[in-house]
Amino acid sequence: MNPASGQDAPLLVAQGLTRLYGTRIGCADVELEVYPGEILAVVGESGSGKSTLLSLLSTELAPSSGRISYRGTDGVMRDLAAFTEAERRLLLRTQWGFVRQNPEQGLRMAVSAGGNVGERLMAVGRRHYGDIRSEATDWLGRVEIAADRIDDDPRSFSGGMRQRLQIARNLVTRPRLVFMDEPTGGLDVSVQARLLDLIRSLVSDLGAAVIIVTHDLAVARLLSHRIMVMRHGSVIEHGLTDQVLDDPAHPYTQLLVASVLAA
């Protein structure tokens, strides 16, 4: 059983996960398990391999070697390599979510705020326009977007509002697993703080598993139960977040923590 989540069976498992770009290593021999209801942070400097790892886990990149398995709603663990392209797309629209650093990549910018949220509901079979609009309005409220902005398109929103809309779009279907790539990157400090509180609250309410990539150790400490530290494509340290950050064992992790304390 994983002590961070209290769950017995992992939701996602990676074994020997490796991605090569010619002779360059994107990530090498990564092993991880993610459990329902827990948040795993993957941290490291630029070029450490954390974004490559996230792309592999979310099936946006194919591994050079290794295996990724996912436990579906039927309780069966399946190798993602055996999923058809249609099955993978369906996972990303329904059971999975992906909150990107740049919300313009995660939203349809020419579609209204309500339409962005409603599209996910339609992907899980919802068809009644009134119900879809009502739930979209509810979710806009959850992410602190006024109901009278439901018909506005995201091009009229601030960066923070766009990111909150992207979160609503991804979480409205109550996904079991959410990938987040630097979700507070590029935002003002005050906006970051509100967004982190929002993410923590919504994820807790849904009981979703989250894998979040960040270079910011403060974000990792605030959000995550467990942490993995990457360098040069390899995982060099992992464990419960507070234990790793309060008593880092690897010299590189010690350097990362010290640099934050000195800032």
Secondary structure, DSSP 8 states (H G I E B T S, - for coil): -BTTTTBSS-SEEEEEEEEEETTEEEEEEEEEEE-TT-EEEEE-STTSSHHHHHHHHTTSS--SEEEEEEE-TTS-EEEGGGS-HHHHHHHHHTTEEEE-SSHHHHS-TTS-HHHHHHHHHHHTT---HHHHHHHHHHHHHHTT--GGGTTS-GGGS-HHHHHHHHHHHHHTT--SEEEEESTTTTS-HHHHHHHHHHHHHHHHHHT-EEEEEES-HHHHHHH-SEEEEEETTEEEEEEEHHHHHHS--SHHHHHHHHHHHH-
